Amino acid sequence: MDRNSESRFRCLKYWLEGGNKGKLEVFIDNLPGGPDNINLAPDGSFCIALLPIAPKGLELIHKWPILKYIAGQFPKLPDSLRDGKRSMVVNVAADGEKIIS
């Protein structure tokens, strides 16, 4: 089970059973946008819809997690920067490694 963490640009995994039952861990971090939805693909990987956080030309914010953190401290800032035209989907393997974006 994955849980979206839009303000930190990552997805978390919550273990429902097994030796890690009840533990929460980072599934994938430093995404190039805010996760909006997660779907299980037929091959067992995950498709994660991402909303853009920076207007065209300011994509460099994704290279430094501290800039993302600062932007996340102003809840209305990401909404004002989104242009709605550059949403994307990232395909992620079950182990959290990007397959394609």
Buried (B, 14 or more C-beta within 10 A) or exposed (E): EBEBBBBBBBBBBBEEEEEEEEEEEEBBEEBBBBBEEBEEEEEEBBBBBBBBBBEEEEBEBBEEBEBBEEBBEEEEEBEEBBEEEBBEBBBBBEEBEEEEE
